Amino acid sequence: MDAATFATTTGEPAPPGYNGQPSGPATFSAVDYVVFVLVLLVSASIGIYYACTGGKQKTTQEFFVADRKMPSVPVGFSLLASWMSAIALLGTPSEVYVYGTMFWYIGGSYILMSLLVANIYIPTFYKLRLTSVYEYLELRFSVVARLIGTAGFVIYMVMYMSIVLYAPALAVNAVTGFTLWGSVLTVGLVCTFYTSLGGMKAVIWTDVFQTIIMVSCLIAVIIHGSIKMDGFANVWSINKEGGRVIFDDIRVNPTIRHTVWSLIFGATFNWLATFGCNQASVQRYLSCPTLRAAKWSIYLNCPMLFIFVSLCLMCGLVMFAVFADCDPIKAGFVANGDQLLPFYVVTELGFIHGLPGLFIAAIFSGTLSTVSSGLNSLAAVTVEDIIKPLKRDISERSKTITSKILAAVYGLVAIGMAFVASRLGPLLTVAIGLMGMIGGPLLGMFTLGILFPWANNIGVIVGSLFGFGVSFWIGVGAYVYPPVAEKLPTSIDGCLLPNVTTTVAAYLAENVTSVSEILPDSSDPYPRIAKFYSISYLWYSFTALMVVLFVGLLTSFLTGATRPRDLNPDLLCPLARKLFCCCPVGCRRVMECGVEYDQEAKEKRDANDWNNHDIEGRDYTSLAENGTGKKGPSSNSEITAF
């Protein structure tokens, strides 16, 4: 409804800045359905293409790491699509609409995370040429540590995929005639189909295609909103007047949901757990032909992450400007903030036939990219960490067939678990919180092994169990006693109730007799312990990491710390050499804590460049059995002479 219609209907002039109720149709046109189906068919066809070309996915090396021949640019796009998908598309605009622009500071965490991942984690994993990143835990510690890491990842990834599957189904259900669970089933089956056929090559190249679709739709929303509001400067001005432009919260308080410190430093450790030691990310680094290309993939991913999140945040600003006097949530047009962006697209851009269909397909594409990555990585860790150790004589053909079956099975499991995700709450908060609850302790295990040569097997096991215990205690407590986050005010003064010729404000004045009728009952206050649960979800990963490191190192020293000179240097990151490269040799050796990197460097100079050699199938058994990562009689020749 435009301002003129508002005045005619109510007999009053439209409020200043009134933008009206949604003006477009709340249904799909035939063109929208065609566009939507075509996008899904393109994704599926990419899987079919890679199932029928190249090596035809006949080996696990091709299926899991694309024969280690993927360029860094598509890998960077794939990293973006895997972790910035439907959750970011739906949750980030809603974040700005409800809480303001503080979330923009999270871009600082991308820079810190990229530097740490590229210089600590990628070099360590890449030089070992592992298929499953959790094999590192066995080489450094023990089989038990490896199984703890594998179990944590499987639980995390299944839960995360279920959330991502539910996100687009929620959006589609809000704006089309699709049923909620029919949508979950559709996207789940399409994703399972092309992942189980095309392997990592299909996953990466569909990610590139899907990223282009997502970015195009975000730009279309921003352009339309800017034109509708007479320029983005006016959009910014309306948001500033509405209290959405916030960049000055520098309070040092971990219970505040978003501050500069939590968004830059707290979020760094959340993303570090995701990009540094998560199987889905590490598999992409290992698919690159050289270590340099693997590093460039994460460096390219950093600016793309910031651009993508910025576009999502700008969409949130546009939505608030358009709905400034008629909040769809408060007015009851949508159930929650996660439905705002698809609601905006269908109602405001519905006059452009095909665009709503393309946008909903973009949300589905985001889901496809994340779930396909999860399915491939889950199949990899199950084969490498569970099946292969139990059946060492399994043939390559049997492993490949088993991997494809496992990818399909995990797809069905994720579809079933989507029902659980429907009851968890706001998508963005839940997803990042889950990263911290499970990803934080796993990050602690790898960091303990890579940076602290004194850590031993007992230390990492006890530390990880304490880390999981503390993170789940806080996470579950926060779910039972949700922290109170102050939402910014919205207005419905410009809305009309359906089929009622009166404003919502007038309706409330006439029909609501007391404030208690519209406010929740607060007679049951939270217990004192609930204050502990109010820690921001962005600090979950950091808290778990610190617990694992503290308990792990303390236990290691109490039970007999590992002697650094007994460890194979390939299992550690020579961080001191990078940080103190200009210091004298004696100073560097002190900083290296007794690890014998010099002998390692000599052997590598004498050996051929390991990047140019086929080192698949090397036997790490003696390394794993010789004191959990300690140098044995043949460990140097097995690990360093590439």
C-alpha positions in Angstrom: 0.0 0.0 0.0 1.4 3.4 -1.0 1.0 6.6 0.9 -2.0 7.7 -1.2 -3.9 4.5 -0.6 -3.1 4.8 3.1 -4.6 8.2 3.3 -7.7 7.2 1.3 -8.4 4.1 3.5 -7.7 5.7 6.9 -8.8 9.3 6.2 -5.4 10.4 7.7 -2.2 11.4 6.0 0.5 8.8 5.8 3.2 9.1 8.6 6.5 10.7 7.6 8.8 8.2 5.9 5.9 5.7 5.5 6.9 3.0 3.0 3.7 0.9 3.3 3.0 -2.7 3.6 4.4 -5.3 1.2 3.4 -4.3 -2.3 4.0 -7.5 -4.3 2.4 -10.9 -4.5 3.2 -13.4 -1.8 3.3 -16.3 -4.2 5.6 -17.8 -6.9 4.9 -17.2 -10.6 5.4 -20.0 -13.2 8.7 -18.3 -14.2 9.9 -18.4 -10.6 9.3 -22.1 -10.4 11.2 -22.6 -13.7 14.2 -20.6 -12.6 14.2 -22.4 -9.2 14.2 -25.8 -10.8 16.9 -24.8 -13.4 19.3 -23.8 -10.7 18.9 -27.1 -8.9 19.3 -29.0 -12.2 22.6 -27.2 -12.9 23.9 -28.2 -9.5 22.9 -31.8 -10.0 24.3 -31.9 -13.6 27.8 -30.8 -12.3 27.8 -33.9 -10.1 26.9 -36.1 -13.1 29.6 -34.5 -15.2 32.4 -35.2 -12.8 31.0 -38.7 -12.2 31.5 -39.4 -16.0 34.7 -37.5 -16.7 38.3 -37.6 -15.6 39.0 -40.5 -13.3 35.2 -41.0 -12.9 35.6 -41.0 -9.1 37.1 -44.5 -9.0 39.6 -43.7 -6.2 39.2 -42.2 -2.7 42.0 -39.7 -3.6 39.8 -38.3 -6.4 36.6 -38.5 -4.4 37.9 -36.9 -1.3 40.7 -34.5 -2.4 40.1 -34.1 -6.2 43.5 -35.8 -6.9 45.2 -32.8 -5.2 45.0 -30.7 -8.4 42.4 -28.0 -7.7 43.5 -24.3 -8.3 43.4 -22.0 -5.3 40.7 -19.6 -6.7 37.8 -22.2 -6.9 39.0 -23.6 -3.5 38.7 -20.1 -2.0 35.1 -19.8 -3.4 34.3 -23.2 -2.0 35.5 -22.3 1.4 33.3 -19.2 1.3 30.2 -21.1 0.1 30.6 -23.9 2.6 30.5 -21.6 5.7 28.7 -18.6 4.4 25.5 -20.2 3.1 21.8 -20.1 3.9 22.5 -19.3 7.5 24.4 -16.2 6.5 21.9 -15.2 3.8 19.0 -15.4 6.3 20.6 -14.7 9.6 22.9 -11.8 8.9 20.3 -9.4 7.4 18.1 -10.2 10.3 20.9 -9.5 12.7 21.2 -5.9 11.4 17.4 -5.5 11.3 17.0 -6.6 15.0 20.3 -5.6 16.7 22.1 -3.1 14.5 25.4 -2.8 12.7 27.8 -3.9 15.4 28.1 -7.3 13.6 30.2 -5.6 10.9 33.2 -5.7 13.1 33.4 -9.5 12.6 35.3 -8.6 9.4 38.4 -8.1 11.7 38.2 -11.7 12.8 38.5 -12.9 9.2 41.9 -11.2 8.9 43.3 -12.6 12.2 41.9 -16.1 11.4 43.4 -16.2 7.9 46.9 -15.3 9.1 46.8 -17.9 11.8 45.4 -20.7 9.6 47.8 -20.0 6.8 50.9 -20.0 9.0 50.1 -22.6 11.7 47.6 -25.1 10.6 47.7 -25.4 6.8 51.5 -26.1 6.7 51.4 -28.7 9.4 48.5 -30.7 7.8 49.6 -30.2 4.2 53.2 -31.6 4.6 51.8 -34.8 6.1 49.4 -35.2 3.1 46.7 -36.7 5.2 43.2 -37.5 4.0 41.5 -37.2 7.4 42.8 -34.4 9.5 42.1 -36.5 12.7 44.8 -38.9 11.6 47.1 -36.1 12.9 45.9 -36.7 16.4 46.9 -40.4 16.2 50.4 -39.5 14.8 50.9 -36.9 17.6 49.1 -38.6 20.5 47.1 -41.8 20.2 44.2 -43.7 18.6 41.9 -42.6 21.5 42.7 -38.9 20.8 41.9 -39.6 17.1 38.6 -41.2 17.9 37.6 -38.3 20.2 38.3 -35.8 17.4 36.4 -37.9 14.9 33.4 -38.4 17.1 33.2 -34.7 17.9 33.4 -33.8 14.2 30.7 -36.2 13.2 28.3 -34.9 15.8 29.0 -31.3 15.0 28.7 -31.7 11.2 25.5 -33.7 11.4 23.9 -31.0 13.6 25.3 -28.2 11.5 24.0 -29.7 8.3 20.5 -30.2 9.8 20.4 -26.5 10.7 21.5 -25.5 7.2 18.9 -27.8 5.7 16.1 -26.3 7.8 17.1 -22.7 6.9 16.0 -22.6 3.3 12.9 -24.8 4.0 11.9 -22.2 6.5 12.3 -19.4 4.0 10.5 -21.2 1.2 7.6 -22.2 3.5 7.2 -18.5 4.5 6.8 -17.2 1.0 5.6 -20.1 -1.3 3.2 -22.9 -1.4 6.0 -25.5 -0.7 5.6 -27.5 2.5 8.3 -27.1 5.1 9.4 -30.8 5.1 8.9 -31.2 1.4 11.5 -28.5 1.0 13.9 -30.2 3.4 13.5 -33.5 1.5 14.0 -31.8 -1.9 17.3 -30.0 -1.1 18.6 -32.9 0.9 18.1 -35.4 -1.9 19.5 -33.2 -4.6 22.6 -32.5 -2.5 23.1 -36.1 -1.6 22.7 -37.1 -5.3 25.5 -34.9 -6.8 27.9 -35.3 -3.8 27.8 -39.1 -3.8 28.3 -39.1 -7.6 30.8 -36.3 -8.3 33.0 -36.2 -5.1 35.1 -33.2 -4.2 35.4 -31.9 -7.8 31.6 -31.6 -8.0 31.4 -30.0 -4.5 34.0 -27.3 -5.3 32.7 -26.4 -8.7 29.0 -26.3 -7.6 30.2 -24.1 -4.8 31.6 -21.6 -7.3 28.3 -21.6 -9.3 26.2 -21.3 -6.2 28.3 -18.4 -4.8 27.8 -16.4 -7.9 24.0 -16.9 -7.6 24.0 -15.9 -4.0 26.0 -12.7 -4.5 24.0 -11.7 -7.5 20.7 -11.9 -5.6 22.1 -9.9 -2.6 23.2 -7.1 -5.0 19.8 -7.1 -6.6 18.1 -6.6 -3.2 20.5 -3.7 -2.4 20.0 -2.0 -5.7 16.2 -2.3 -5.6 16.1 -1.0 -2.0 18.4 1.9 -2.8 16.3 2.9 -5.8 13.0 2.6 -3.8 14.4 4.8 -1.0 16.0 7.4 -3.3 19.6 6.3 -2.7 21.6 4.2 -0.2 22.4 7.5 1.6 18.8 7.8 2.5 18.7 4.1 3.6 21.6 4.8 5.9 19.9 7.9 7.3 16.7 6.0 8.1 18.7 3.3 9.9 20.6 5.9 11.8 17.4 7.5 12.9 16.0 4.1 13.8 19.0 3.4 16.1 20.5 0.7 13.8 23.9 2.3 13.1 25.9 1.2 16.1 29.7 1.0 16.1 30.7 2.2 19.5 30.2 -0.7 21.9 33.7 -1.2 23.4 32.6 -2.6 26.8 34.9 -5.3 28.2 32.1 -7.6 29.3 31.9 -11.2 28.0 28.2 -11.3 28.8 27.3 -8.6 26.2 26.2 -10.2 23.0 28.2 -8.1 20.6 31.1 -5.8 21.4 34.2 -4.9 19.5 36.2 -7.4 21.5 33.8 -10.4 21.1 33.3 -9.7 17.3 37.0 -9.3 16.5 38.8 -11.5 19.0 36.1 -13.9 20.2 34.9 -14.7 16.7 38.5 -15.2 15.6 38.6 -18.5 17.6 35.2 -19.5 16.3 36.4 -19.2 12.7 39.8 -20.7 13.6 38.0 -23.9 14.7 36.1 -23.8 11.4 38.8 -23.0 8.9 41.9 -24.3 10.8 41.1 -27.8 11.8 37.7 -28.7 10.5 37.8 -31.7 8.1 35.5 -29.9 5.5 38.0 -27.0 5.3 41.2 -29.1 5.5 40.1 -31.3 2.7 40.0 -28.3 0.4 43.5 -27.2 1.4 44.7 -30.8 0.7 43.0 -30.7 -2.8 45.5 -27.9 -3.9 48.6 -29.0 -5.8 51.1 -27.1 -3.6 51.4 -25.6 -0.1 51.6 -22.1 -1.7 48.2 -22.7 -3.5 46.7 -24.0 -0.3 47.7 -20.8 1.6 46.4 -18.6 -1.2 43.0 -20.3 -1.0 42.6 -19.0 2.6 44.0 -15.6 1.7 41.6 -15.2 -1.2 38.7 -16.4 1.1 39.3 -13.6 3.6 38.2 -10.6 1.4 35.5 -12.7 -0.1 34.1 -13.4 3.4 34.1 -9.7 4.2 32.4 -8.7 1.0 29.7 -11.4 1.3 28.9 -10.5 4.9 28.9 -6.8 4.0 26.3 -7.4 1.3 24.2 -9.4 3.8 24.4 -6.5 6.3 23.5 -4.0 3.6 20.4 -6.0 2.8 19.4 -5.8 6.4 19.8 -2.0 6.3 17.6 -1.9 3.2 14.9 -4.0 4.8 14.7 -1.8 7.8 14.5 1.3 5.7 11.6 -0.1 3.6 9.8 -1.6 6.7 10.6 1.4 9.0 6.9 2.0 9.8 5.6 -1.5 9.4 7.7 -4.2 11.0 6.6 -7.5 9.4 7.6 -9.4 12.6 5.6 -7.3 15.0 2.7 -7.1 12.5 2.6 -10.9 12.2 3.5 -11.1 8.5 6.4 -13.4 9.4 7.2 -15.5 12.4 10.8 -14.4 13.1 13.7 -12.5 11.7 15.1 -15.4 9.7 12.1 -15.1 7.3 12.5 -11.3 6.7 14.8 -11.4 3.6 12.8 -13.9 1.6 9.6 -12.1 2.6 11.1 -8.9 1.3 12.2 -10.4 -2.0 8.8 -12.0 -2.8 6.7 -9.0 -1.7 8.9 -6.2 -2.9 10.5 -7.8 -6.0 7.7 -10.0 -7.0 6.9 -7.8 -10.0 10.1 -9.0 -11.6 9.1 -12.5 -12.6 11.8 -15.0 -12.0 13.8 -13.0 -9.4 12.0 -14.4 -6.4 12.6 -17.9 -7.8 16.3 -17.1 -8.3 16.6 -15.8 -4.8 15.0 -18.8 -3.2 17.2 -20.9 -5.4 20.2 -18.9 -4.1 19.2 -19.8 -0.5 18.9 -23.5 -1.6 22.3 -23.1 -3.3 23.8 -22.0 0.0 22.5 -25.0 1.6 23.6 -27.3 -1.1 27.2 -26.0 -0.8 27.4 -26.5 2.9 25.7 -29.9 3.1 27.7 -31.3 0.1 30.9 -30.3 1.9 29.7 -31.9 5.1 28.7 -35.2 3.3 32.0 -35.5 1.6 34.0 -34.8 4.7 31.9 -37.1 6.9 32.4 -39.9 4.4 36.2 -39.2 4.5 36.6 -39.4 8.2 34.4 -42.5 8.5 36.4 -44.4 6.0 39.8 -43.1 7.1 39.3 -43.0 10.9 36.9 -45.9 11.5 36.6 -48.4 8.6 40.3 -48.4 7.4 41.9 -49.0 10.9 39.4 -51.9 11.5 39.9 -53.4 8.0 43.5 -52.6 6.8 43.3 -54.8 3.8 40.3 -53.1 2.2 40.8 -52.5 -1.5 40.7 -49.1 -3.1 37.6 -50.0 -5.1 35.8 -51.1 -1.9 36.8 -47.9 -0.1 35.5 -45.7 -3.0 32.2 -47.5 -3.1 31.8 -47.4 0.7 32.6 -43.7 0.6 29.8 -43.0 -1.9 27.3 -45.1 0.1 28.3 -43.3 3.3 27.8 -39.9 1.7 24.3 -40.9 0.8 23.6 -42.3 4.2 24.8 -39.2 6.0 22.5 -37.1 3.7 19.5 -39.1 4.9 20.6 -38.7 8.5 20.9 -34.9 8.1 17.4 -34.7 6.6 16.1 -36.5 9.6 18.0 -34.3 12.0 16.5 -31.2 10.4 13.5 -31.7 12.7 15.7 -31.1 15.7 17.1 -27.9 14.1 13.5 -26.5 13.8 13.4 -26.2 17.5 16.7 -24.6 18.3 16.1 -20.8 17.7 17.7 -18.0 15.6 19.8 -19.6 12.9 22.9 -17.4 13.0 23.3 -17.6 16.8 22.7 -21.3 17.0 25.1 -22.1 14.1 28.0 -20.0 15.5 27.3 -21.2 19.1 27.5 -24.8 17.8 30.9 -24.0 16.2 32.2 -22.9 19.6 30.7 -25.7 21.7 32.2 -28.5 19.6 34.7 -26.7 17.4 36.4 -25.0 20.4 37.5 -28.2 22.2 38.7 -29.7 18.8 40.7 -26.6 18.1 42.2 -27.0 21.6 43.3 -30.6 20.8 45.0 -29.6 17.6 46.6 -26.5 19.0 47.9 -28.4 22.0 49.6 -30.8 19.6 50.9 -28.3 17.0 52.2 -25.5 19.3 53.1 -27.2 22.6 55.7 -30.0 22.3 55.4 -31.0 26.0 51.8 -32.1 25.6 51.3 -35.8 26.0 48.5 -38.3 25.3 46.9 -38.2 28.8 47.0 -34.4 28.7 45.2 -34.1 25.4 42.5 -36.6 26.4 41.8 -35.1 29.8 42.0 -31.6 28.4 39.5 -32.4 25.6 37.0 -34.0 28.0 37.1 -31.0 30.3 36.8 -28.7 27.2 33.7 -30.5 25.9 32.2 -30.6 29.4 32.6 -26.9 30.0 31.4 -25.8 26.5 28.3 -28.0 26.6 27.5 -26.9 30.2 27.5 -23.3 29.1 25.8 -24.0 25.8 23.0 -26.1 27.2 22.6 -23.8 30.1 22.2 -20.8 27.7 19.5 -22.8 25.9 17.6 -23.5 29.1 18.1 -20.0 30.4 18.5 -17.9 27.3 20.5 -14.7 27.8 18.4 -11.6 27.5 19.5 -9.6 24.4 17.9 -6.2 24.1 16.3 -5.8 20.7 16.1 -2.4 19.0 12.6 -0.8 18.7 10.4 -1.2 15.6 7.2 0.4 14.6 3.8 -0.9 13.2 2.2 2.5 13.1 2.0 2.4 9.3 0.5 -1.1 9.1 -3.1 -2.2 8.5 -4.4 -5.4 9.9 -5.6 -7.8 7.2 -9.3 -7.1 6.3 -9.5 -4.4 9.0 -9.7 -0.7 8.0 -7.9 0.5 11.1 -4.2 0.8 12.1 -2.6 -1.8 14.3 -1.9 0.9 16.9 -5.6 1.8 17.1 -6.5 -1.9 17.2 -4.2 -2.5 20.2 -5.6 0.6 22.0 -9.2 -0.6 21.6 -8.7 -4.3 22.3 -5.8 -4.7 24.7 -6.8 -3.8 28.3 -3.4 -4.2 30.1 0.3 -4.4 29.4 0.3 -7.9 31.0 -1.7 -9.2 28.1 1.1 -8.5 25.6 4.2 -9.0 27.7 5.6 -12.3 28.8 5.3 -13.5 32.4 8.5 -12.7 34.3 7.4 -14.1 37.7 9.9 -16.9 37.4 13.3 -15.3 37.6 16.5 -17.1 36.5 18.6 -18.7 39.2 22.0 -17.1 40.0 23.9 -19.7 38.0 22.1 -18.4 34.8 24.5 -15.4 34.9 27.3 -17.7 34.0 25.3 -18.9 31.0 24.9 -15.4 29.7 28.4 -15.3 28.2 28.2 -14.3 24.5 28.1 -17.2 22.1 31.1 -15.6 20.4 33.3 -16.5 23.4 32.4 -20.2 23.4 35.3 -21.4 21.3 37.8 -19.2 23.1 36.6 -20.5 26.5 36.8 -24.1 25.4 40.3 -23.6 23.8 41.7 -22.1 27.0 40.2 -24.9 29.1 41.8 -27.6 26.9 45.2 -25.9 26.8 45.3 -25.2 30.6 44.0 -28.6 31.7 46.0 -30.4 28.9 49.3 -28.8 29.8 48.8 -29.2 33.5 48.0 -32.9 33.2 50.9 -33.4 30.8 53.4 -32.0 33.3 51.8 -33.9 36.2 52.0 -37.2 34.3 55.4 -36.7 32.6 55.6 -34.2 29.8 56.9 -35.2 26.4 60.5 -34.3 25.7 60.5 -31.9 22.7 63.7 -33.4 21.2 61.9 -36.8 21.0 59.2 -35.5 18.7 59.3 -35.5 15.0 59.4 -31.8 13.9 56.9 -32.4 11.1 54.2 -32.8 13.7 54.9 -29.3 15.1 54.7 -25.8 13.7 58.0 -23.9 13.9 56.2 -20.7 14.9 59.2 -19.3 16.8 61.3 -19.4 13.6 58.7 -17.2 11.9 58.2 -14.8 14.8 61.9 -14.5 15.7 63.5 -14.9 12.3 65.7 -11.8 12.8 67.1 -13.0 16.2 70.4 -14.7 16.7 70.6 -18.5 16.3 71.0 -19.0 20.0 67.9 -17.0 20.8 65.8 -18.9 18.2 66.9 -22.2 19.6 65.7 -21.1 23.1 62.3 -20.1 21.6 62.1 -23.5 19.8 61.8 -25.1 23.3 64.2 -28.0 22.4 62.6 -29.2 19.2 65.4 -30.3 16.8 64.4 -28.3 13.7 67.9 -27.9 12.4 68.5 -31.6 11.7 65.1 -31.6 10.0 66.0 -28.7 7.8 69.2 -30.4 6.7 67.4 -33.6 5.7 64.9 -31.6 3.7 67.6 -29.8 1.9 69.2 -33.1 0.9 65.9 -34.6 -0.1 64.0 -33.8 -3.3 61.1 -31.3 -3.1 58.2 -33.3 -1.6 55.7 -31.3 -3.6 56.9 -33.1 -6.7 56.6 -36.7 -5.4 53.8 -39.1 -5.0 53.7 -39.8 -1.3 50.3 -41.4 -1.1 50.1 -44.6 0.8 53.1 -43.9 3.1 53.1 -46.0 6.2 52.9 -43.9 9.4 52.4 -47.0 11.6 55.9 -46.8 13.2 55.4 -43.1 14.0 52.0 -43.6 15.6 53.3 -46.6 17.6 56.7 -45.2 18.6 55.6 -43.1 21.6 52.7 -41.2 20.1 54.6 -39.0 17.6 58.1 -39.5 18.9 60.9 -40.1 16.5 61.5 -43.8 16.1 64.2 -45.7 14.2 62.6 -45.0 10.8 60.4 -42.0 11.5 62.7 -39.4 9.9 62.9 -41.3 6.6 59.2 -41.9 6.6 58.1 -38.4 7.4 60.8 -36.1 6.2 62.4 -37.5 3.1 59.7 -36.7 0.7 
